[in-house]
Amino acid sequence: MGINPFLSSSENWLLGLFVIAVLVIAIPSPVIALVRFYHAGARDGKGMAGGDGTPDADWKAGMFYCNHDDPALWVPARFGLGYTPNFGNRWAWAFVIGMCLFTALVFTVIILSSG
């Protein structure tokens, strides 16, 4: 819908096709790059994959890291960029609960102030 004005106009149709081509290339490219990055760190015999240095057994549902013996509060995310909390660390739970409470507080203030 955002490029509909380009496609419906006779003088801008080429620009609309260019935007579509860029989107067709730009959307799958990061996904392909992340899949290649993940498979580059294929299993090394130590039960680790993805090159993140964390054991496979400590990842629950493939995306939640829970290792009580690991003192780290944050570990590199298994997929993509960034970090994820170590749910085996009690401070990670405190952080996640604090963020949920903060979000609930913000929404409560917004709802109460708009009424």
C-alpha positions in Angstrom: 0.0 0.0 0.0 2.9 2.3 0.6 4.2 2.1 -2.9 0.7 2.1 -4.5 1.0 5.8 -5.4 4.2 5.0 -7.3 2.7 2.2 -9.2 -0.6 4.0 -10.1 1.2 7.1 -11.4 2.3 6.8 -15.1 5.5 8.8 -14.5 6.6 7.1 -11.3 6.0 3.4 -12.1 9.7 2.8 -12.6 10.5 4.1 -9.1 7.8 1.8 -7.7 9.4 -1.2 -9.4 12.7 -0.2 -8.0 11.3 0.0 -4.5 9.8 -3.5 -4.9 13.1 -4.8 -6.1 15.0 -3.3 -3.2 12.5 -4.8 -0.7 12.7 -8.2 -2.3 16.5 -8.1 -1.9 16.7 -6.3 1.4 14.2 -8.4 3.5 15.7 -11.9 2.9 19.3 -10.8 3.0 19.7 -10.5 6.8 17.8 -13.7 7.3 20.2 -15.5 4.9 23.2 -13.9 6.6 22.1 -15.0 10.0 21.4 -18.6 8.9 24.9 -18.8 7.3 26.5 -17.3 10.5 24.7 -19.9 12.6 25.7 -22.8 10.4 29.3 -21.6 10.2 29.7 -22.5 13.9 28.5 -26.1 13.3 28.7 -28.6 16.1 32.2 -29.0 17.3 31.8 -32.2 19.4 31.4 -30.3 22.7 27.7 -29.9 22.5 28.0 -26.3 21.3 26.6 -24.8 18.2 26.3 -21.4 16.6 29.6 -20.1 17.8 28.2 -18.6 21.0 30.2 -20.8 23.4 27.2 -21.9 25.4 26.3 -25.6 25.8 23.2 -26.7 23.8 21.7 -28.4 26.8 21.3 -25.1 28.6 19.0 -23.6 25.9 15.4 -24.2 26.7 13.0 -24.1 23.7 15.9 -23.0 21.6 15.9 -19.4 22.9 15.9 -19.2 26.7 19.4 -19.7 28.3 19.2 -21.2 31.8 22.5 -22.3 33.4 22.7 -22.1 37.2 26.5 -22.7 37.1 27.2 -19.8 34.8 27.6 -16.5 36.8 26.9 -14.4 33.7 23.8 -12.2 33.8 23.8 -11.8 30.0 25.0 -14.2 27.3 25.2 -13.6 23.5 21.9 -14.3 21.8 21.8 -17.6 20.0 20.2 -16.2 16.9 20.8 -12.7 15.6 22.5 -9.9 17.4 22.4 -8.8 21.0 22.2 -10.6 24.3 19.7 -12.6 26.3 19.4 -13.0 30.0 20.7 -16.1 31.8 17.5 -17.3 33.5 19.7 -19.5 35.8 20.8 -16.2 37.5 18.3 -14.8 40.0 19.2 -11.2 39.0 18.1 -11.9 35.4 14.6 -12.8 36.8 14.6 -9.6 38.9 15.5 -7.6 35.7 12.8 -9.2 33.6 10.1 -8.8 36.3 11.2 -5.2 36.8 10.9 -4.5 33.1 7.4 -6.0 33.1 6.4 -3.9 36.1 7.8 -0.8 34.5 5.9 -1.5 31.3 2.7 -2.1 33.2 3.2 1.2 35.1 3.7 3.2 31.9 0.5 1.7 30.3 -1.4 2.3 33.6 -0.3 6.0 33.6 -1.2 6.4 30.0 -4.7 4.8 30.4 -5.5 6.8 33.6 -4.3 10.1 32.2 -6.3 9.7 29.0 -9.6 9.1 30.9 
